[in-house]
Amino acid sequence: MELVDDRTSELRKINEELESEIAERTRVEAESIHTSHLVALGELAAGVAHEINNPINGIINYAQMLANKSPQGSREHDVSCRVIKEGDRIANIVSSLLSFARAVNTAKERVRITDIMSESIALTQAQIRNDGIHLNIDIPESIPAIFGQMQQIEQVFLNIISNARHALNQKYPGADENKILNITAKEVSVQNQSYVQMSFYDSGHGIPASLLDKIMNPFFTSKPRGVGTGLGLSISHGIINDHDGRINVDSVEGKYTEIIIELPAFR
């Protein structure tokens, strides 16, 4: 009887290992397919962006010339300014497309998370304050450095903070004591390797469960038309992957969103 139990236990263990290996292979294959799609999409985006860039800059420049020659308050001046505004919006989308398509070839170096966060907050603090958002930052000075490209990681942080601001402003149009963005960092160990874990937690409107598996897809956005390009999180995902890190999203609709980034520590 003991022999049968041992054999059953052994078979169960083998089965679990096979299931785990199959699941891992499936995940790797899915990521490989997703990466190949991103590469193809990136090449297409670069071509489209370059084709749009020159004519849109021409339109903006001509509209600016008309605005300069038109009297303030006139219909011509108003229309010209509207053309400039919409042209700038297209130019920003083109810039995002180029950023999405651009190959990562910038040299990495030892950088401190505290320095990157300081730069990010310096660029967004005025907006956060004007929105009435309570910002809480807890990043110990002792947190390890990472090996990365500072501007790229800063781009990720800025995108996440921008998304949090939008979510909080949607839920709380005015000042509110619950309009909170918490940013924390700690050192964690994953499979015997040290990582810096960043958490961005906002008490905004959250993300519907049906959309959670789509938000990293290029051009997918849950924001209203004209507000987002749908490239921010897909670009961030690519940057974090290039830094051998991970980015995960946890959210409950109507309650909160937490984005967790893990980057290998570098001492």
N, C-alpha and C positions, 0 to 999 in steps of 0.2 A: 504493500500500500504506500509506503514511504517513497519507494522508487517511482511509482506512478505520479505522486504529488510533486516530486522533484522534477520529473519529466514535464509535467504540465506547467510548472513554474518556469522551467527553462524555455518551453515553447512560447509561453506568454511574453517572456522577456524578449525573445527573438522577434516576435510579432510586433511588439512595441517599438523596437529598434528599427524594423523595416518601415513601419508607419511614419516614424520620425524622419527617416532618410528620404522617403517618398515625398513627405511634406516639404522638406528642405529643398529637394531637387525641383519640386513644383514652384516653390517660391523663387529660386534662382532663375529658372527658365522664364517665369513671368517678368522678373526684373530685367532680364536680358532682352526680352521682346519689347518691354516698355522703353528701355534705353535706346534700342534701335529705332523705335518710332520717334523718340525725342530727337535723335540725330537727324533723321530725315526731315522732321518738322522744322528743326533749327535751320537746316540748309534752305528750306523753302521760305522760312520767315526772313532770313537774311536777304534773299533775292528780292522778295516783295518790299521789304523795308527800304532797301537802296533805291528801288524804282520809285517809291513814293516820296522819299526824302527831298530830292531836288525840286520837283514841281511844287510841293507844299511850302517849301521855303520861299519859292518865287511868289506864290499866292500871298503869303504873309507879308512879304516885302512890298508888293504892289498895293495891298490893302493899307499898309502903314503909310505909304506915300499919299494915298487918297485921304486917309484920316488927317494927315498933317496939313493938307491943303483945304480941308473942309472946315467951316466954322463950327465951333463947339455948340452942341445942341441941335445941329441940323440933321436932317434925315440921312444925308450922305455920310456924315461923321459917325452916326449911330450904326449904320449898316456896315461901314468899314471896320469899326471896333468889334462888331459881332463876328465878322469874317476872321479877324485876327485872333479872337478868343477861340473859335472853333478850329482854326488852323493850328493854334498852339496845342490844342487837345489832341489833334491828329499827330502832331510832331512828338508829343509825349508817348503816344501809343507806338509810334515808329521807334522811338528810343528804347522802349521796353522790348520790342521785337528784336532789336539789335543786341540788347543785353542778353536776351534769352538765347540768341543764336551764337553769340560770341564764344569761341573756344577759350577755355581757361588756360592761359599761358603765363599768368603773372606769378612771379617767384613768391614762394611762401617763406616765412621767417617766424621766429619766436615772438609771439605777441601776447599781451596780457588782456584778459577778458575785461578787467576794470577799465583799461584804457579805451577799448572798443566801445564799452557801454557809455563812458563819459562823453565820447564823441557823438554817439547816437542821441543821447539825452540833450546835449547842447543844441542839436539841430531840431529837436522836437519839443523842448521844454515850454517854449512860448505857446505853441498850439495846445499842448496838454493843459497848461494853466488857463488859457482862454476857454477851453472846453469845460472847465470846472472838474477835471478828473483828479482824483486823489492818487498820486503816484508813490508807491512804496518800493524802495530798492534795498535789497539785502544781498550784497556780494562781498564776502570776506576778503580782506587784502591778502590773506594767505592762500587764496584759491590758485591752483597751478596755472601756468601759462599754457597756450596751445601752439601748435605749429600750423600757421595759416596765413592767408592774405587778408590784411586788416580791413581794406575797403570792401571786400566781398562779404565778410562776416558782418560788417557794419550795415551793408545793404540788406542782409537777412533780418537783422535786428530792427531796422527802420521799417521794413515791410510788415513785420509782425506787430510792431507798435502802431503803425497806421491802421491795420486791420482791427486792432483792439479799440482804438479811438472811434472808428466807425461803428463798431458793435455797441460801445458804451453810449455814443451819441444817439444811436437809434433807440436804445432802451430808455435812456435818460436825456431827453432833449435839453433840459436845463440842469442846474446844479442839484446834486443829490448826494447824501452821505454814503450811499452804496455804489456810487460811480467810481469804482476802484480798479486800478491796474497794479498788480504785484509782480515784481521782477526779482527773482532769487537765483542764487547759484550755489552749488555745492560739489564736492568731489565724491564720485561714486566708483565702485569697482564692478566691472562687467567682464566675466570670464577671466579673472585675474589681471585685467588691464585697467588702469586708472583713466577715468573720463571726467571732464568738466560737464556737469549737467545744469543747463539753464532752463528756468521755468518762467513763462509769461502767462499770467493768470488774470483774466478780466471777467468782471461780473456783468458782461453785456448780454445781448439777446441770444447768444449761443448759435449752434449749427444743428439743423435737423439731422437726425440719425441717418436718414436716407441719402444725405449728401456727403457724409464724412469720408466715404471711400472715393469721392470724386474731386475733392478740393485741391489735390495736388496735380490734377490734370491740367495741361496747358489750355488757356483760354476759358476755363470754367470759372465762373464767379457767381456768388450768391448775392452780390450787390446789385442795386438798381441799374438799369441801362444808362450808360454814360458815366458811371461812377468808377468802375474798375475794369481793367483789361483782362483779368483772369490769368495774368502771367506771374504775379508776385510770388505766390507759394510754389509754383512749379520751378521758378528760377531759384528760389531759396532751397528747395529740395535738391536741385542739381548742385548747388554750391556746397551744401552740407555733405552730400555724397562724395564730392570731389575732395573733401577734407576728411574722408574716412569716418564720418559721423552719421548720426541718425536724427531724424526729426519726426515726432509723433504728435498727433492731435487728439485731445480728449475734450468732449463738449456735450452739454445737455441743453437742448433748445429751451430758451427762456431763462436760463440760469447762469451759465458760465462757459468759457472756453479756456482751455489750458494747452499751450504749445510747449513741448519739451524738446530741447536740443541737447544732444550728447556729442561732445567732441573729445578726441583723445588728448589726454594731458601730455604736456611736453616740459620736462624739467631740465 
